[in-house]
Amino acid sequence: MNPLDQFLYITIELFVVVDPFAAMIMFITFAKGETVKERRRLANDATWASFFILLFFAFAGYYILLYFGISIAALEIAGGILILLTSIEMVTEGDKPSGKKEGYEGQEKRDVGIVPLGTPLLAGPGAISLVILLMHDYSPILVVSGIVVVSVVTFLLFISSFFIYDIIKEKGARALTRVFGILVAGFAVQYILTGALLFFHVA
């Protein structure tokens, strides 16, 4: 693939794994009744938190693996399984793991942008595993550019969420999440197969 095709592939893969539409439902739940300024602050907190978490693991993830003696083949398989589990939740529930408000009711409003919106909803185990794998397979510039684009689109979706929600409703958002879940499952299986082939080749 040429660099443009690689960039598009990275961005699309990141977008469907991060799945801002699933997080949007949770965002609306927390932002309901808030001022426009407060909603924007919440969207800012969530997207910046997820951006920096993904960026950190994109650059530090490989060295963390080296420190613990974890091979890329092992990460391909483990990451693929994590992404697959995420996809199963997306397809069956129309939501992502931890995508429910229960357990966060007593949390300060100023904190929910970081947890649970920033992580684990946007930058969850599947997305973190994915950026580490992408950094191994593609140019860092392309991966970081993909993270930036997905973060910007997520922010725009969040600040437009009430307008979008009026159009597609919760059922529409969950339907999109289910479609994304099928795509995510395909990516996950591919990573598991690649990791298995790499493992047996090295072994």
Backbone bond lengths (Angstrom), bond angles and torsions (degrees), N, CA, C in turn:
res aa  C-N    CA-C-N  psi(-1)  N-CA   C-N-CA  omega(-1)  CA-C   N-CA-C  phi
1 M - - - 1.466 - - 1.528 110.16 -
2 N 1.330 115.75 143.86 1.462 119.29 174.53 1.534 108.91 -77.71
3 P 1.362 117.61 166.67 1.473 120.32 -175.44 1.532 114.05 -55.80
4 L 1.340 117.59 -37.26 1.465 120.00 179.98 1.526 111.16 -65.41
5 D 1.331 116.08 -43.77 1.470 120.26 177.79 1.530 110.86 -63.36
6 Q 1.335 115.97 -40.59 1.466 120.15 177.84 1.528 110.92 -62.15
7 F 1.330 116.08 -43.90 1.466 120.67 179.48 1.530 111.16 -61.55
8 L 1.320 116.52 -44.28 1.467 120.72 179.30 1.529 110.73 -63.62
9 Y 1.335 116.01 -42.38 1.472 120.53 179.20 1.524 110.60 -61.97
10 I 1.340 116.46 -47.52 1.468 121.76 179.89 1.525 110.73 -59.89
11 T 1.331 116.11 -46.90 1.466 121.13 -176.98 1.523 111.68 -64.44
12 I 1.332 116.35 -44.30 1.469 120.23 179.70 1.523 110.65 -65.05
13 E 1.337 116.11 -43.74 1.470 119.76 -179.54 1.532 110.84 -62.79
14 L 1.335 116.03 -44.09 1.462 119.86 177.44 1.526 111.60 -62.27
15 F 1.332 115.76 -42.06 1.465 120.37 -177.12 1.524 111.80 -62.26
16 V 1.336 116.28 -44.47 1.469 117.95 -177.20 1.528 111.95 -73.41
17 V 1.331 117.88 -28.39 1.473 120.01 177.64 1.533 110.31 -77.57
18 V 1.327 116.76 -44.16 1.471 120.26 176.44 1.529 110.08 -63.91
19 D 1.328 116.38 -40.05 1.473 124.28 175.89 1.530 113.14 48.80
20 P 1.336 117.33 72.70 1.465 119.95 179.69 1.525 114.19 -63.25
21 F 1.348 117.70 -19.89 1.470 119.44 179.24 1.526 111.44 -66.44
22 A 1.336 116.29 -37.11 1.471 119.71 176.69 1.524 110.05 -67.45
23 A 1.336 116.31 -42.14 1.466 120.45 179.10 1.525 111.18 -68.51
24 M 1.334 116.69 -27.83 1.465 121.51 -178.69 1.529 111.48 -61.31
25 I 1.341 116.58 -37.60 1.466 120.44 178.85 1.530 109.79 -61.83
26 M 1.339 116.66 -43.79 1.459 121.66 178.39 1.530 110.39 -67.14
27 F 1.335 116.73 -39.17 1.466 121.38 178.66 1.529 110.51 -58.68
28 I 1.325 116.45 -46.13 1.467 121.45 179.91 1.526 110.51 -61.90
29 T 1.333 116.07 -39.60 1.468 120.73 179.11 1.524 110.92 -58.92
30 F 1.335 116.84 -44.13 1.457 120.80 -178.44 1.530 112.72 -79.43
31 A 1.338 116.86 -32.43 1.471 120.69 -174.68 1.523 113.31 -86.62
32 K 1.322 117.06 -10.39 1.468 120.76 -178.45 1.529 109.90 -59.53
33 G 1.337 116.22 130.49 1.463 121.09 179.47 1.515 114.06 85.77
34 E 1.342 117.42 -5.18 1.458 121.37 179.69 1.532 110.63 -88.44
35 T 1.326 116.15 160.38 1.463 121.03 176.69 1.527 109.64 -72.21
36 V 1.331 115.99 164.06 1.467 120.77 178.14 1.528 110.02 -59.86
37 K 1.320 116.93 -38.85 1.470 121.63 179.31 1.529 110.80 -63.08
38 E 1.332 116.28 -42.67 1.464 120.69 -179.53 1.526 111.14 -68.38
39 R 1.335 116.61 -38.37 1.468 120.30 177.27 1.526 110.57 -62.44
40 R 1.332 115.83 -41.84 1.473 119.85 179.12 1.526 110.68 -64.44
41 R 1.348 116.49 -39.71 1.463 119.84 178.87 1.524 110.69 -64.00
42 L 1.335 115.93 -40.95 1.461 121.14 178.48 1.528 110.88 -63.08
43 A 1.337 116.33 -42.99 1.468 121.20 177.78 1.523 110.67 -63.93
44 N 1.335 116.15 -40.78 1.467 121.46 177.40 1.518 111.18 -60.09
45 D 1.330 115.91 -50.10 1.470 120.84 -178.66 1.527 111.39 -58.18
46 A 1.333 116.08 -45.54 1.467 120.75 -176.72 1.521 111.84 -65.07
47 T 1.334 116.48 -46.91 1.470 119.22 -176.02 1.529 111.83 -72.37
48 W 1.339 117.57 -38.50 1.465 119.19 177.78 1.526 110.99 -66.96
49 A 1.330 116.84 -40.55 1.471 120.18 179.01 1.520 110.60 -61.38
50 S 1.321 117.12 -48.56 1.468 120.27 -179.60 1.523 110.97 -65.53
51 F 1.341 116.88 -38.29 1.469 120.97 179.61 1.527 111.05 -60.27
52 F 1.330 117.03 -50.28 1.463 120.27 -176.95 1.532 112.14 -69.41
53 I 1.322 117.24 -34.07 1.470 120.03 176.96 1.527 110.27 -64.78
54 L 1.334 116.70 -47.06 1.470 120.50 179.41 1.525 110.84 -65.50
55 L 1.335 116.35 -39.31 1.465 120.30 179.41 1.529 110.63 -64.76
56 F 1.323 116.51 -42.12 1.464 120.69 179.29 1.525 111.02 -59.80
57 F 1.328 116.60 -49.68 1.461 119.44 -177.74 1.526 112.25 -72.46
58 A 1.328 117.31 -25.72 1.461 119.88 176.03 1.528 110.31 -61.36
59 F 1.341 116.31 -40.89 1.466 119.88 -176.97 1.530 113.57 -94.64
60 A 1.320 117.03 -32.22 1.470 119.67 -176.25 1.524 112.99 -98.22
61 G 1.328 116.78 -18.11 1.462 120.48 -173.85 1.516 114.15 -56.63
62 Y 1.337 116.72 -44.54 1.465 120.81 -177.62 1.530 110.92 -63.18
63 Y 1.353 116.54 -39.76 1.466 120.45 -178.52 1.530 111.22 -72.51
64 I 1.318 116.07 -30.86 1.466 119.91 173.79 1.528 109.60 -64.55
65 L 1.332 115.46 -41.10 1.467 120.13 177.22 1.523 110.95 -62.52
66 L 1.343 116.13 -44.64 1.466 120.45 179.23 1.528 110.87 -59.73
67 Y 1.325 115.96 -43.31 1.466 120.81 -178.38 1.524 111.08 -59.63
68 F 1.325 115.98 -39.80 1.466 120.09 -178.84 1.523 112.89 -92.01
69 G 1.333 116.80 3.79 1.458 120.56 176.80 1.515 114.25 71.36
70 I 1.331 116.78 28.88 1.469 121.26 -179.96 1.523 109.12 -94.79
71 S 1.318 116.77 125.46 1.464 121.05 -178.22 1.524 110.84 -80.30
72 I 1.337 115.30 161.68 1.460 120.66 176.51 1.527 110.08 -62.70
73 A 1.333 116.55 -36.94 1.471 120.13 178.57 1.526 110.46 -60.18
74 A 1.343 115.68 -42.94 1.470 119.93 178.76 1.520 110.94 -64.26
75 L 1.351 116.23 -39.85 1.463 119.37 179.02 1.526 111.31 -67.66
76 E 1.342 116.12 -38.27 1.470 119.67 177.65 1.529 109.73 -57.17
77 I 1.327 115.93 -45.24 1.472 120.13 -178.30 1.531 110.90 -71.47
78 A 1.343 116.79 -49.38 1.472 120.49 -178.53 1.528 111.09 -64.99
79 G 1.336 115.61 -44.12 1.462 119.74 178.54 1.513 111.33 -63.45
80 G 1.329 116.03 -40.08 1.464 120.46 177.67 1.517 111.74 -61.65
81 I 1.338 116.11 -40.17 1.471 120.40 179.04 1.531 110.49 -66.06
82 L 1.350 116.61 -43.54 1.467 120.52 178.48 1.527 111.21 -60.90
83 I 1.339 115.46 -44.47 1.464 120.22 179.31 1.523 110.14 -65.35
84 L 1.346 116.21 -37.85 1.468 120.45 178.60 1.531 110.91 -64.23
85 L 1.334 117.22 -41.87 1.468 120.86 177.87 1.529 110.86 -62.30
86 T 1.334 115.45 -39.78 1.465 120.01 176.23 1.517 110.55 -61.37
87 S 1.338 116.00 -43.55 1.471 120.50 -177.94 1.530 111.49 -65.21
88 I 1.339 116.68 -37.08 1.474 120.44 178.95 1.525 110.19 -62.58
89 E 1.339 115.79 -43.51 1.469 120.57 177.23 1.529 110.70 -62.73
90 M 1.324 116.25 -40.82 1.463 120.66 -179.61 1.526 111.51 -63.98
91 V 1.327 116.45 -41.71 1.470 120.70 -177.21 1.525 111.42 -74.15
92 T 1.329 117.01 -43.57 1.469 119.75 -174.33 1.523 113.05 -79.41
93 E 1.349 116.51 -36.92 1.462 119.78 -175.47 1.524 113.27 -103.86
94 G 1.341 117.26 -14.19 1.461 119.33 -173.72 1.514 110.88 68.16
95 D 1.329 116.30 25.42 1.457 122.59 -176.44 1.517 107.99 -150.65
96 K 1.343 116.34 171.42 1.456 120.88 176.80 1.526 109.45 -106.15
97 P 1.348 117.14 159.31 1.458 118.87 175.92 1.528 110.74 -53.90
98 S 1.327 117.24 139.10 1.467 124.07 -177.11 1.518 112.24 67.26
99 G 1.333 116.34 17.43 1.454 119.40 -179.09 1.513 113.42 -89.89
100 K 1.308 117.05 33.54 1.453 121.33 -179.99 1.520 108.88 -129.07
101 K 1.327 115.56 148.55 1.464 119.91 -173.72 1.523 112.77 -73.10
102 E 1.344 117.34 -24.13 1.457 120.40 -177.70 1.528 110.30 -54.96
103 G 1.323 115.82 133.56 1.461 119.78 -179.66 1.511 112.77 97.20
104 Y 1.347 117.51 -10.12 1.462 120.60 -179.24 1.528 112.04 -119.89
105 E 1.368 117.18 3.26 1.457 120.09 -174.77 1.520 112.73 -59.85
106 G 1.331 117.55 -38.24 1.453 120.51 -176.20 1.519 113.41 -84.44
107 Q 1.296 117.47 0.22 1.456 121.46 -175.54 1.521 110.79 -77.51
108 E 1.332 116.83 146.34 1.456 121.48 177.83 1.521 110.07 -62.15
109 K 1.344 115.34 140.81 1.468 120.39 -179.34 1.528 111.14 -58.36
110 R 1.335 116.70 -36.02 1.460 119.24 -176.11 1.528 112.10 -70.41
111 D 1.342 116.70 -15.78 1.460 120.17 -177.38 1.525 113.97 -94.49
112 V 1.347 117.63 -22.93 1.466 119.39 -172.00 1.525 112.63 -68.12
113 G 1.337 117.61 -18.67 1.456 119.76 175.89 1.519 111.21 -64.93
114 I 1.336 115.51 -32.64 1.472 120.21 179.89 1.527 110.44 -86.94
115 V 1.343 115.75 -52.23 1.477 121.69 176.53 1.523 107.52 -129.15
116 P 1.314 120.53 118.66 1.472 128.17 15.70 1.526 116.03 -100.38
117 L 1.366 118.28 -3.09 1.469 118.04 -173.31 1.528 112.74 -67.89
118 G 1.360 116.68 -54.41 1.463 119.16 -179.13 1.517 111.99 -62.99
119 T 1.310 114.96 -47.41 1.461 122.48 174.01 1.526 108.24 -147.41
120 P 1.318 120.52 133.22 1.470 127.78 14.77 1.525 115.79 -95.66
121 L 1.360 118.85 1.89 1.461 118.11 -174.84 1.523 113.14 -67.37
122 L 1.340 117.55 -50.56 1.466 119.38 179.89 1.530 110.83 -86.65
123 A 1.317 116.59 -58.80 1.469 120.84 179.43 1.523 109.09 -97.24
124 G 1.329 115.88 74.45 1.454 121.66 178.80 1.520 111.94 -92.67
125 P 1.325 117.75 -176.67 1.471 121.33 179.90 1.528 113.09 -56.08
126 G 1.332 116.59 -39.32 1.463 119.86 179.87 1.512 112.21 -64.18
127 A 1.345 116.84 -45.86 1.466 121.30 -179.49 1.525 111.19 -67.41
128 I 1.330 117.00 -38.96 1.469 120.92 178.67 1.527 110.51 -64.33
129 S 1.326 116.83 -45.59 1.473 120.47 177.44 1.522 110.34 -60.54
130 L 1.332 115.27 -40.10 1.463 120.05 -177.30 1.520 112.04 -63.39
131 V 1.343 118.37 -45.26 1.468 119.09 -177.31 1.526 111.25 -66.03
132 I 1.331 117.13 -33.50 1.474 119.42 176.80 1.525 109.94 -64.51
133 L 1.320 116.48 -43.89 1.466 121.02 179.39 1.525 111.24 -66.27
134 L 1.325 116.98 -41.10 1.465 120.52 179.86 1.526 111.00 -63.83
135 M 1.335 116.91 -38.56 1.471 120.48 179.40 1.524 111.04 -65.34
136 H 1.321 116.44 -28.20 1.467 120.35 178.00 1.522 111.25 -75.42
137 D 1.341 116.78 -30.94 1.465 121.19 -172.84 1.528 114.56 -98.79
138 Y 1.344 117.02 -22.33 1.467 119.97 -173.49 1.525 111.47 -131.73
139 S 1.335 115.35 171.48 1.461 121.44 178.33 1.528 110.47 -64.22
140 P 1.342 117.56 135.68 1.469 120.35 178.09 1.524 113.09 -55.92
141 I 1.339 116.56 -35.62 1.470 120.06 179.63 1.522 110.51 -60.89
142 L 1.333 116.61 -42.19 1.463 120.80 -179.47 1.528 111.17 -67.71
143 V 1.330 116.50 -40.63 1.468 120.27 -179.05 1.528 110.45 -66.77
144 V 1.332 116.60 -46.44 1.469 120.26 179.04 1.525 110.57 -62.76
145 S 1.334 116.46 -39.99 1.471 120.31 177.54 1.526 110.37 -61.35
146 G 1.337 116.15 -40.54 1.462 120.57 177.59 1.522 111.68 -62.89
147 I 1.336 116.58 -42.01 1.470 120.98 178.24 1.526 110.44 -62.79
148 V 1.341 116.30 -41.80 1.469 121.01 179.22 1.523 110.73 -61.84
149 V 1.335 116.60 -48.07 1.468 120.91 -178.65 1.529 111.00 -61.35
150 V 1.326 116.67 -46.46 1.471 120.63 -179.90 1.530 110.66 -62.92
151 S 1.331 117.22 -38.57 1.467 120.88 179.13 1.524 111.38 -65.83
152 V 1.330 116.56 -42.89 1.469 120.85 179.18 1.528 110.69 -64.41
153 V 1.334 116.44 -45.49 1.472 120.67 179.22 1.531 110.23 -62.62
154 T 1.331 116.59 -40.47 1.466 120.73 178.49 1.523 110.81 -61.57
155 F 1.337 116.71 -44.62 1.469 120.73 178.30 1.525 110.85 -59.99
156 L 1.334 116.81 -45.43 1.467 121.09 179.81 1.528 111.29 -63.29
157 L 1.339 116.48 -38.92 1.466 120.23 177.06 1.528 111.07 -64.55
158 F 1.326 116.21 -40.51 1.462 120.12 -179.61 1.528 111.96 -64.46
159 I 1.338 116.73 -47.37 1.467 118.14 -177.05 1.528 111.66 -72.76
160 S 1.347 116.48 -16.92 1.471 120.57 175.90 1.523 111.26 -102.60
161 S 1.329 116.77 8.12 1.469 121.09 -168.19 1.523 113.91 -60.65
162 F 1.334 117.54 -39.47 1.467 119.20 -178.08 1.525 110.90 -67.84
163 F 1.337 116.58 -36.38 1.470 120.95 176.28 1.532 110.31 -67.52
164 I 1.348 116.40 -46.28 1.471 121.05 179.54 1.526 110.41 -63.01
165 Y 1.333 115.33 -41.28 1.470 120.69 -178.17 1.529 111.28 -62.91
166 D 1.337 116.49 -36.33 1.469 120.38 177.86 1.522 111.58 -63.34
167 I 1.336 116.09 -27.28 1.469 120.76 -178.61 1.530 111.32 -86.15
168 I 1.334 116.37 -52.02 1.472 118.83 -172.53 1.528 113.27 -95.61
169 K 1.341 116.65 -16.93 1.469 122.08 -178.89 1.537 110.80 61.70
170 E 1.324 115.86 176.04 1.471 120.51 -178.53 1.519 111.52 -65.63
171 K 1.341 116.69 -37.40 1.466 119.70 -180.00 1.524 110.76 -62.32
172 G 1.324 116.68 -39.81 1.461 120.56 179.05 1.514 111.84 -65.51
173 A 1.345 116.25 -42.41 1.464 120.55 178.77 1.525 110.75 -63.66
174 R 1.328 116.67 -41.40 1.468 120.06 179.34 1.531 111.08 -69.25
175 A 1.340 116.53 -33.88 1.469 119.77 177.10 1.525 110.40 -64.55
176 L 1.346 116.81 -41.92 1.467 120.50 177.03 1.523 110.61 -62.37
177 T 1.321 116.15 -41.01 1.465 120.12 178.62 1.523 111.18 -61.93
178 R 1.334 116.97 -39.16 1.471 120.37 178.66 1.529 110.70 -65.23
179 V 1.337 116.73 -41.04 1.470 120.16 177.38 1.524 109.61 -63.10
180 F 1.344 116.68 -45.66 1.459 120.71 177.15 1.524 110.63 -59.21
181 G 1.337 116.34 -37.40 1.461 120.95 -179.43 1.513 112.72 -59.85
182 I 1.337 116.46 -38.02 1.470 120.62 177.95 1.526 110.23 -64.93
183 L 1.344 116.40 -43.12 1.470 120.35 178.00 1.526 110.62 -63.99
184 V 1.328 115.79 -43.42 1.467 120.69 179.58 1.525 110.76 -60.70
185 A 1.329 117.07 -39.28 1.470 120.99 178.09 1.523 110.81 -60.79
186 G 1.336 116.22 -39.89 1.465 120.23 177.69 1.518 111.85 -62.69
187 F 1.348 116.53 -44.84 1.466 120.62 176.79 1.527 110.16 -60.48
188 A 1.330 116.36 -42.81 1.467 121.62 -177.04 1.523 111.75 -61.94
189 V 1.321 116.20 -47.26 1.471 120.43 -179.97 1.524 110.32 -62.12
190 Q 1.339 116.12 -38.95 1.466 119.99 179.07 1.527 110.72 -61.63
191 Y 1.336 117.04 -43.16 1.462 120.57 178.71 1.528 111.43 -64.77
192 I 1.317 116.92 -40.68 1.474 120.51 178.84 1.525 110.62 -62.72
193 L 1.336 116.77 -44.78 1.468 121.07 179.21 1.523 111.29 -64.61
194 T 1.343 116.13 -43.18 1.469 120.28 178.98 1.523 110.48 -62.18
195 G 1.337 116.35 -43.83 1.459 120.67 178.92 1.512 112.30 -63.25
196 A 1.329 116.91 -40.81 1.467 121.12 179.46 1.523 110.92 -64.94
197 L 1.338 115.98 -44.02 1.470 120.06 178.74 1.522 110.88 -63.13
198 L 1.345 115.90 -42.45 1.460 120.55 179.28 1.523 110.58 -64.67
199 F 1.316 117.32 -41.06 1.462 121.96 -179.54 1.525 110.92 -62.42
200 F 1.337 117.02 -48.07 1.461 120.30 -177.50 1.524 111.70 -71.48
201 H 1.340 115.85 -28.47 1.470 119.27 177.32 1.521 110.09 -69.02
202 V 1.359 115.26 -43.66 1.468 120.33 179.27 1.523 110.43 -68.22
203 A 1.358 115.27 -41.83 1.463 119.95 -179.50 1.517 110.61 -65.73
